[in-house]
Amino acid sequence: MKKYIYFLALAGLFIGTTSSNTVRYPEVTNSAFQVGEKLRFRVTYGFMDAGEAIMEVKSTSRRGGNRPLYHVVGTGRTLGGFNAFYKVRDTYESYIDQKSIMPWYFKRDVNEGGYVIKQDYTFKQNQYKVYNGEKHFKTPMGIQDMVSSFYKARTLDFRGLKPGRVYSFNCFMDDEIYLLKIKYVGDEVVRIRKGKFKCHKFVPVVQTGRYFKSEDDVQFWVTADKNKIPLLVKAKIPVGTVKMHLVEWNGLKNELSSKVK
């Protein structure tokens, strides 16, 4: 009898320990995207098409913390004559939690004019750490990467939007934690090659020590519908303005109702 009591006591201790250490993950409502979505953007400099970027949501059997994931892939490349003096071939991959829209794995393979970057991060969200090879960094729960941030932003709640409202979340880039902040400016109708769209306009909240010094340095417009697609981005650089605009879309979760007929 003592033996049974001993084993029952051990079992109770084990159950009590595991339940007290259970990790509570954030829950995010995603009504913006799904597996099969593919967005193609054109990058222009002046009147010239300089490059293109593609964002895709794929299925995967890989799991993070024994949780189902999306495999999201972003690729970028220069076009035409721009390859002659500054060739770009970039690939970004992230495996993001389907319920929390936070990353578990991130891979970056960048070649921009001969400047090469390769990164391979493992996000141990349940341990509050990010591993980069033998190095590890303490991070808050739910921290984003460069690709997952694109999708996390599309799950933000835009109900009751008022000019001046600021959204923020943490992002891990180049072995550092950055606090990303965006501010809602107002609604506008934007014209791109694919027509006119009703949009929400945002600007980044300028922070000391960051590259952009003014809110006007970067502006972006998001479709005013359930898809919340970044439709147009304008960025000022020392030699002019670069634009990125949506040119093709497939596999959307919702009707693109922001398009003006």
N, C-alpha and C positions, 0 to 999 in steps of 0.2 A: 504494500500500500504506500509506503514511504517513497518507493521508486516512482509510482504513478504521480503522486503529489509533486515530486521533484520535477518530473518532465512537464506536468501541467504548469508549474510555476515558471519554468524556462520558456514554454510556449507563450504564456501570458506576457512575460517580459519582452519577448521577441516582437509580439504583435503590438504591444504598447510602444516599443521603440520605433518600429517602422511607421506606425500611424502618426507619431509626433514629428517624424522627419519627412513626411510626405510633402513634396514640392507642390506649391500651388501656382500654376501657370496662368498668365493673363488670358482672357477670352476676348476675341475680336469678332464682330459681326462683319462678314464679307459678302456684300451684295454687288460688288463691282467687277469681279473677274472670275474666270474659271479655266480649267484645263482646255487647251485648244485655242486660247486667245493668242493672236499674233498681231502686233502693231509695227508698222514700218514708218519711219520718220526720215525726212530729207533734211540735210544740213546745208544751209546756203550762206554764202559770203558775198554780199552785194547782190548782183544778179546771177551769180554763178552757183551751180550745185557742187558743193565741195565734198560731200560725203553722205552716208546714210547710216541709220541705226535701227536695229530690229530688237524688239522685246517679245519673248515667247513664254507661255506657261505650258509646261509639259507634265505628264504623269511620271511617277517613279515608284519603284518598290523599296527604295531606300527609306530608312526611318531614322528619326532623331529622338532620343529619349523614349524609344518604342512608340512614337507618335507618327501618324501619316504626314507626308510632306508633299509640297509642290516642288517641281524642278523648274526654276525660272532662269532663262538664258538671255543675256544681252550681248549683241555683237555690234561692232562699229567698224567702218572702213571708209577711206577716202575714195573719191571717184575721179575718173578722167585725168586731166593734166595735173591735178593736185598730187597724184602719186609720184610725179617726177621730182618734186622738191620736198614733200613731207608725207610720206606714205604711212598710213595708219591701218593696223590690223589688231583690233581689240576683241577679247572675249571675256565676259564676266558670267559666272554661274553661281547660283545660290539655291540651296535647298531650304525652303521655308515651311514652317509649321502651318498646317492647314487651319488649325483652330486659333492660333495666336499670331499668325503672320510675322513670326520672328525667325531668324536664320539658325540653322544648326551646322551648316557647312557652307563655305564660300571659297571660290577659286577665281583668281584674276590672272589673265595672261595677256599682257599688253606689249605692243611694239609700235611706238610712235616716233617715226623718223629715226629709227635705230636705238631709241631709248626703250629699254626692255624692263618690264616689271613682272615678276611672278610671285603670287601670294597664294597661300593655301591655309585657310583658317578653319579651325574646328570650334564651334560655339558650344561650350558645355553650359547651357542655360541653367540646368539643375545644380551646377556647381558655382554659378556666377563668375565664370571664367571664359576667356578666349585663348586658345592655343595656336601659336604660330611656330611649328616645329618644336624645338625644345623650350622656347619661351612661352610664358603664359602671363595673362593680364587679368586683373580683377575688374569685373564689369557688372553693371546692374542687370537684373532680370529683364528680358525682352529687348535687349539692345539690338540695333539693326546693323546691316552691312550696306554697302553702296548700292546693291541691286534690290535687296528686300525693302529698302527705304522707299523706292518707287511704288511698290505695291502697298506698303503700310500706309503711305499718304493717301492712297485711294480708298482706304477704309475709314478715314476720319469722318466724323459726324458733321455735316454741313447744315444741319437744321438750325434755323434761327440765326443765320449768318448776319453779322453786322460789321460794317467797315471798322478796321482796327483790331479785330479779333486775331489773336496769335495762337498758333498750334506749335507744339514742340515735341521732339523725342530724341533719344540718344542714338548715335551712330558710331560704329567702330571703323576707322579708316587709318591705314598706314601706321598701325600699332598705337593709335591714340583714340580717345573718346571725344567726340564732337557733339555739342548740343545743337541740333538743327532746329531753326525757328522760321516759320513762314507766317506772313501777315496778310489777311484778306483785305483787299482794297475796295472791291465793288464788282458789279456785274457789267459785262460789255458784250456786244455782238462782234465777233471777230471773223474776218474774211481770210481764208487761205485758198490754195488751189482747188481744194475739194468742196468749196462753197462757204456759206456763212453758218456760224454756230453761236448759240448762246453760251456764254462762259462766265465762270468765276475767275476774277483776276487776283493773283497773289504776288508778293515780293518777299525776298528773304529779309529777316530782321538782321541788320548789320551789327556785327560784333567786333570788338577791338581785336586787332591782330589778324583778321581774316583778309582774304584776297580782295573781296569786293568792299569798296569804301562807301558806296551810296546805294540806297534802295533801288534807284533807277538803273543800276548796273546790270541787274537781272530782273526780268519780269516774265511771268508765265501765266497762261490761261488754261483752265481746266473745264471740260465740258460740263454744262449744268444739267446733268442727267445722272442716272444711277451708275453709269460706267466710270465717271470721274476720270476721264482720260486727259493727261496733259496734251493739249491740242497744239499749242504754240509756246515756244520759249525764245526770248530775246536776251542776248548777253553782250554787253559792251566789252571790247578788248582794246588794247592800245592802238591797234591799226584799223578799227572800224567796229561793225556790229555783226555778230553771228546769229543766225536764226535756225531753229529746228522746228519743223512743222509736220503734222500727221499727213501722210499721203495714201496709206492703205491700212485696212483693218479687217480681221477675220475672227470668227469664233467668239464674238462678244457675248457676254452674259445677258445683256439687256439691249433693248432697242436704242439706237442712237437718236433719241428724241430731241436732243439739243440742236440738231441740224435744221436750219431755217429753210423751208421749202419755197 
